[in-house]
Amino acid sequence: MARYTQSEALLDRALKVIPVGTQTFSKSHLTYPRGVSPLYLEGGKGSKVWDADGNEYIDFGNALTAVTLGYQYPAVDNAVREQMEKGVIFGLPHRLEVEVSEKICEMVPCAEMVRFGKNGSDATTGAIRIARAYTGRDHIIQWGYHGWHDWSIGITGRNRGVPQAVRDLTHTFEYNDIYSLERVFKQYPNQVAAVIMEPCNSVLPNFSFLQAVREMAHKNMALFIMDEVITGFRFANGGAQEYFGVTPDIATFGKGIANGYPLAAIAGKAEIMRTVENIHYSYTYAGECLSLAAGLATMNELQTKPVAEYLHNIGKLLMDATQDIAKETGAHVRVTGHPSWQFLHFDNTAQLTLWKQEIFQRGILSLGQHCMSYSHNTEDVYRLLDVYREVFPILVAAYGKEQEYLRCTIAEPLFKVR
């Protein structure tokens, strides 16, 4: 408790004025168990962050995957400071809207026209509205997590407040199972506007699966939308669509496009994107200039430095070594996903909670993922591996009786996202 005194005091204050104590469920005490977790961060630089009590951590969460280059990355922050001297937002468009759109079209295979947002939910919901207007259809098939809006969250366990009529328009299918997608199309013939999906998350696609999804969508006169809010500008400069060689009709971007500044984008074929001229996807802060400056600087760094290759290589080093340590110690821990965005799997939430308790105590910040940044170095990776050599044997000793080792209550997930 003494390690997190200021965090606990801040949370007590916050709970009086903010539901759950923060603006984002994934950052809340429901995810970070009280008594053994840092609850508030004060700053970050490179691969490190510091909590409200001054404790230092190597961050393998990177602001819920939003930070790709690292905290206080000079080229990005300097671009923002330069733009701040000129202004933040104006009553007419700024040239950055054009320059950032051109840059996305230059880098992303599907991008011929671009529309901005402030977070991933803006982009995915805008893409769905475009698809419905373009096709004249209402039903949506989705796989993965696409944000908080009614059309998507309505089919999860977090659906209170979403009308049943809205829930009934969205359907899901099984990843790497093209026949499960075919069954949905057969159930709603000539009614589906789009298939929207994360290209992958904890599991990589089987050979030709993404191509098969696109072909099935087109066969049924539906659009294929790739949600690249996380994979975009992380797997490759052109996103997962470049990495896997599958070009969607529309793609959405968010985390990673501006190294943590609030910017999102819808990008797609010009014929489809021109539909925006006849729907309403428009709001004041979509052209806010500080985030656009950050986005342009971030993408320039991606083009001039081997960022994607580095994330893959250093992530592969960590992924392979973590699996080796788990095997050597007999820990029930698996690592899956792409090297730049890895998922740790535990047998139960008690085991996951114990893992959090122990890594936090040793100066590592993560919620069950290894999200790599360009600022991580081999020293950071080796430090995490040393922590695992200490923590994995604890998980083995505590297996089946984790509560005896915990100094907190078990952190239960709000709902399954991935």
C-alpha positions in Angstrom: 0.0 0.0 0.0 2.8 2.4 0.9 4.2 2.0 -2.7 1.0 3.4 -4.1 -0.1 6.0 -1.4 -0.6 8.9 -3.8 -2.3 6.8 -6.4 -4.8 5.6 -3.8 -5.4 9.1 -2.6 -6.0 10.3 -6.2 -8.5 7.5 -6.8 -10.4 8.3 -3.7 -10.8 11.9 -4.9 -11.6 10.8 -8.4 -14.4 8.4 -7.4 -16.3 11.4 -5.9 -16.5 13.2 -9.3 -15.8 10.6 -12.0 -17.7 7.3 -12.6 -15.2 4.5 -12.1 -12.5 7.2 -11.3 -11.3 7.6 -14.9 -12.5 8.2 -18.5 -11.4 4.8 -19.8 -12.5 1.4 -18.4 -9.1 -0.2 -19.4 -7.3 2.3 -17.2 -9.5 1.9 -14.2 -9.2 0.2 -10.8 -11.5 -2.5 -12.2 -8.5 -3.5 -14.3 -5.7 -2.4 -12.1 -6.4 -4.1 -8.7 -6.3 -1.7 -5.7 -3.5 -2.1 -3.2 -1.0 -3.7 -5.6 -1.2 -1.4 -8.7 -0.1 2.1 -9.8 -3.4 3.9 -10.5 -2.2 7.2 -11.9 0.8 8.1 -14.0 2.5 11.5 -13.9 4.8 11.3 -17.0 6.7 9.3 -19.5 9.8 9.4 -21.6 11.0 6.9 -24.2 10.0 3.5 -22.9 9.6 4.5 -19.3 6.7 6.0 -17.2 6.4 7.3 -13.7 3.4 6.9 -11.4 2.0 9.4 -8.9 4.3 8.0 -6.2 7.4 8.4 -8.3 7.9 4.7 -9.1 9.4 4.0 -12.5 8.2 1.4 -14.9 9.2 0.0 -18.3 5.9 0.4 -20.2 4.8 -2.5 -22.3 1.2 -1.2 -22.6 2.1 2.1 -24.3 -1.1 4.0 -23.6 -3.3 1.1 -24.7 -1.2 0.6 -27.9 -1.4 4.3 -28.9 2.3 5.1 -28.5 4.4 3.6 -31.3 7.5 5.6 -31.3 7.8 6.3 -27.6 6.9 8.9 -25.0 8.1 12.5 -25.6 9.5 11.4 -29.0 11.4 14.5 -30.1 10.4 14.7 -33.8 6.7 14.5 -33.0 6.6 16.7 -30.0 8.7 19.4 -31.7 6.3 19.4 -34.7 3.4 19.9 -32.2 5.3 22.8 -30.4 5.9 24.4 -33.8 2.3 24.2 -34.8 1.2 25.5 -31.3 3.0 28.8 -32.1 0.7 29.1 -35.1 -2.6 28.0 -33.6 -4.5 24.9 -32.6 -7.8 25.1 -34.5 -9.3 27.6 -37.0 -12.6 28.4 -38.6 -11.4 27.3 -42.0 -9.4 24.2 -43.0 -5.6 24.2 -42.5 -3.0 22.9 -45.0 -2.2 20.0 -42.6 -5.6 18.4 -43.5 -4.3 18.1 -47.0 -0.8 17.1 -46.2 -1.8 14.4 -43.7 -4.4 13.0 -46.1 -1.8 12.9 -48.9 0.6 11.1 -46.7 -1.9 8.4 -45.7 -2.8 7.9 -49.4 0.9 7.6 -50.1 1.4 4.9 -47.5 -1.8 2.9 -47.2 -2.7 0.6 -50.1 -6.5 1.1 -50.0 -6.3 4.9 -49.4 -7.5 7.2 -52.2 -9.4 9.6 -50.0 -9.3 10.3 -46.2 -11.6 11.6 -43.5 -10.4 12.3 -40.0 -11.7 11.6 -36.5 -10.3 11.9 -33.0 -10.4 8.2 -31.8 -10.9 4.8 -33.3 -14.6 4.6 -32.4 -15.2 7.8 -34.6 -13.5 6.1 -37.5 -15.2 2.7 -37.3 -18.6 4.3 -36.8 -18.0 6.7 -39.7 -17.0 3.7 -41.9 -20.2 1.9 -41.0 -22.3 4.9 -41.9 -20.5 5.2 -45.2 -21.0 1.5 -46.0 -24.7 1.6 -45.2 -25.2 4.7 -47.3 -23.2 3.3 -50.2 -24.9 -0.1 -50.3 -28.4 1.0 -49.1 -28.3 -1.9 -46.6 -28.6 -2.0 -42.8 -27.0 -5.2 -41.4 -23.3 -5.4 -40.3 -21.1 -8.4 -39.7 -18.2 -7.8 -37.4 -15.3 -9.6 -35.7 -13.1 -8.0 -33.1 -13.4 -4.8 -31.0 -14.5 -1.7 -32.8 -15.3 0.8 -30.0 -18.1 2.0 -27.8 -20.8 3.0 -30.3 -24.2 1.3 -30.3 -23.8 -0.6 -33.6 -20.7 -2.5 -32.3 -20.9 -2.7 -28.5 -24.6 -3.7 -28.6 -23.7 -7.4 -29.2 -21.3 -7.6 -26.3 -22.1 -8.1 -22.6 -21.7 -4.3 -22.2 -24.9 -3.5 -24.1 -27.1 -1.8 -21.5 -28.6 1.4 -23.1 -28.4 0.0 -26.6 -31.9 -0.5 -28.2 -32.7 -4.0 -29.2 -33.5 -2.8 -32.7 -29.9 -1.6 -33.1 -28.4 -4.8 -31.6 -30.4 -6.9 -34.1 -28.6 -5.3 -37.0 -25.1 -6.5 -36.0 -23.8 -10.1 -36.2 -20.5 -11.8 -35.6 -18.6 -14.8 -36.9 -15.7 -17.0 -35.9 -12.2 -16.0 -36.8 -10.3 -18.3 -39.2 -13.7 -20.0 -40.0 -14.9 -18.7 -43.4 -18.0 -21.0 -43.2 -19.2 -19.2 -40.1 -19.2 -16.0 -42.1 -21.0 -17.7 -45.0 -23.8 -18.8 -42.6 -24.5 -15.2 -41.6 -24.7 -14.1 -45.2 -27.2 -16.9 -45.9 -29.2 -15.9 -42.9 -29.5 -12.3 -44.1 -29.4 -12.4 -47.9 -29.1 -9.1 -49.7 -29.2 -7.2 -46.3 -25.5 -6.9 -45.3 -23.8 -3.6 -45.9 -20.3 -4.5 -44.7 -18.0 -7.0 -43.0 -15.8 -5.1 -40.6 -13.0 -6.9 -38.8 -9.7 -6.5 -37.1 -7.3 -8.3 -39.5 -6.0 -10.1 -36.4 -5.3 -9.7 -32.7 -4.3 -12.5 -30.4 -4.4 -15.1 -33.3 -2.9 -14.6 -36.7 -5.0 -15.4 -39.8 -4.7 -18.8 -41.5 -3.4 -18.8 -45.0 -5.8 -16.8 -47.3 -8.4 -16.3 -44.6 -8.5 -12.5 -45.0 -8.6 -12.9 -48.8 -11.5 -15.3 -48.4 -13.4 -12.8 -46.2 -13.0 -10.1 -48.8 -14.1 -12.3 -51.6 -17.2 -13.5 -49.7 -18.1 -9.9 -48.8 -17.8 -8.8 -52.5 -19.7 -11.9 -53.7 -22.6 -10.8 -51.5 -22.3 -7.1 -52.7 -21.1 -6.0 -49.2 -18.0 -3.9 -48.5 -14.9 -5.2 -46.7 -13.7 -2.9 -44.0 -10.5 -3.5 -42.2 -10.3 -2.1 -38.7 -6.6 -1.1 -38.4 -7.0 1.1 -35.4 -4.2 -0.9 -33.7 -2.5 -2.8 -36.6 -2.2 0.3 -38.8 1.3 1.9 -38.9 2.5 -0.9 -36.5 2.6 -4.2 -38.6 4.0 -2.3 -41.6 3.9 1.3 -42.9 0.8 0.4 -44.9 -0.7 -1.5 -42.0 -1.8 -5.1 -41.8 -3.3 -4.8 -45.3 0.2 -4.3 -46.6 1.7 -7.0 -44.2 -0.9 -9.6 -45.2 -1.3 -8.5 -48.8 -5.1 -7.9 -48.6 -6.5 -4.5 -49.7 -9.9 -3.6 -48.2 -12.5 -1.2 -49.5 -12.2 0.9 -46.4 -9.7 0.9 -43.5 -9.9 2.7 -40.2 -6.9 4.0 -38.2 -6.3 5.5 -34.8 -3.8 4.3 -32.3 -0.3 4.8 -33.5 -1.1 7.2 -36.4 0.1 10.2 -34.3 2.2 8.6 -31.5 -0.5 9.1 -28.9 -2.0 12.4 -30.0 -5.8 12.1 -30.6 -6.1 11.5 -34.4 -8.1 8.8 -36.3 -8.8 8.3 -40.0 -11.1 6.6 -42.4 -9.4 5.8 -45.7 -10.7 4.0 -48.7 -11.5 4.0 -52.4 -12.5 7.4 -53.8 -15.8 6.1 -55.2 -16.9 4.9 -51.8 -15.4 7.7 -49.7 -17.2 10.3 -51.8 -20.4 9.0 -50.1 -19.3 11.3 -47.2 -20.5 14.2 -49.3 -24.0 13.0 -48.9 -24.1 11.8 -45.3 -23.2 13.6 -42.0 -19.8 12.8 -40.7 -18.5 16.2 -39.5 -17.5 17.8 -36.3 -15.5 20.7 -35.0 -12.3 19.1 -33.8 -11.7 16.7 -36.8 -9.2 19.1 -38.3 -7.5 20.1 -35.0 -4.0 21.0 -36.0 -1.7 19.8 -33.1 -2.8 16.2 -33.7 -2.4 16.6 -37.5 1.1 17.9 -37.0 1.9 14.9 -34.8 0.4 12.6 -37.4 2.5 14.0 -40.2 5.7 13.9 -38.1 4.9 10.3 -37.0 4.4 9.0 -40.5 7.5 10.8 -41.7 9.5 9.0 -39.0 7.9 5.7 -40.1 9.1 6.3 -43.7 12.6 7.5 -42.8 13.4 5.0 -40.0 13.0 1.2 -39.9 10.3 1.4 -37.2 8.0 -1.5 -38.3 11.0 -3.8 -38.9 12.4 -2.9 -35.5 9.1 -3.5 -33.7 9.0 -6.9 -35.3 12.5 -7.9 -34.5 12.7 -6.7 -30.9 9.2 -8.1 -30.3 10.2 -11.5 -31.7 13.2 -11.6 -29.3 10.8 -11.0 -26.4 8.1 -13.3 -27.6 10.5 -16.3 -28.1 12.3 -15.8 -24.8 9.1 -15.5 -22.8 7.8 -18.7 -24.3 11.2 -20.4 -23.4 11.0 -19.2 -19.8 7.4 -20.4 -19.4 8.5 -23.8 -20.7 11.5 -23.9 -18.5 9.6 -23.0 -15.3 6.4 -24.9 -16.1 4.3 -21.8 -15.9 0.9 -21.9 -17.5 1.5 -18.9 -19.7 1.3 -18.7 -23.5 2.2 -15.9 -25.8 0.4 -15.3 -29.2 -0.1 -12.6 -31.7 2.2 -10.5 -33.8 5.7 -9.7 -32.4 4.8 -5.9 -32.3 1.5 -6.6 -30.4 1.6 -9.8 -28.3 -0.9 -11.3 -25.9 -0.2 -13.3 -22.8 -2.7 -16.0 -21.9 -3.3 -17.3 -18.4 -5.5 -20.2 -17.2 -7.7 -17.9 -15.1 -8.2 -14.3 -13.9 -6.6 -15.1 -10.5 -3.4 -16.1 -12.2 -3.5 -12.9 -14.3 -4.1 -10.8 -11.2 -1.1 -12.4 -9.4 1.0 -11.8 -12.5 0.0 -8.1 -12.5 0.7 -7.8 -8.8 4.2 -9.2 -9.1 5.3 -7.4 -12.3 4.1 -4.0 -11.0 6.1 -4.5 -7.9 9.2 -5.0 -10.0 8.8 -2.0 -12.3 7.0 -3.4 -15.3 3.7 -2.0 -16.6 1.4 -4.2 -18.7 -2.1 -5.5 -18.6 -1.4 -8.8 -20.3 0.2 -7.6 -23.6 3.6 -6.8 -24.9 3.0 -3.7 -27.0 6.4 -2.7 -28.4 7.5 0.8 -29.2 10.5 2.1 -31.2 11.9 3.4 -27.9 12.2 -0.1 -26.3 15.7 -1.4 -26.4 17.3 -4.8 -25.6 18.0 -3.6 -22.0 14.3 -3.1 -21.5 13.5 -6.6 -22.9 16.2 -8.3 -20.8 14.9 -6.6 -17.7 11.4 -7.9 -18.4 12.8 -11.4 -19.0 14.6 -11.2 -15.7 11.3 -10.3 -14.0 9.7 -13.3 -15.7 12.4 -15.6 -14.3 11.3 -14.4 -10.9 7.6 -14.2 -11.4 6.8 -17.3 -13.4 8.0 -19.7 -10.6 5.7 -17.8 -8.2 2.8 -18.5 -10.6 3.8 -22.2 -10.6 3.9 -22.3 -6.8 0.6 -20.5 -6.5 -1.2 -22.5 -9.2 -4.7 -23.4 -8.0 -4.3 -21.4 -4.7 -3.5 -17.9 -6.1 -5.7 -16.2 -3.5 -3.2 -17.2 -0.8 -0.5 -15.1 -2.7 -2.7 -12.1 -3.6 -2.7 -8.9 -1.6 -5.8 -7.7 -3.5 -9.1 -8.9 -4.8 -9.2 -10.7 -8.2 -9.6 -8.3 -11.1 -12.5 -9.6 -13.2 -12.8 -8.3 -16.7 -15.6 -6.0 -17.5 -16.4 -8.0 -20.7 -14.5 -10.0 -23.2 -13.1 -7.6 -25.9 -10.6 -10.0 -27.6 
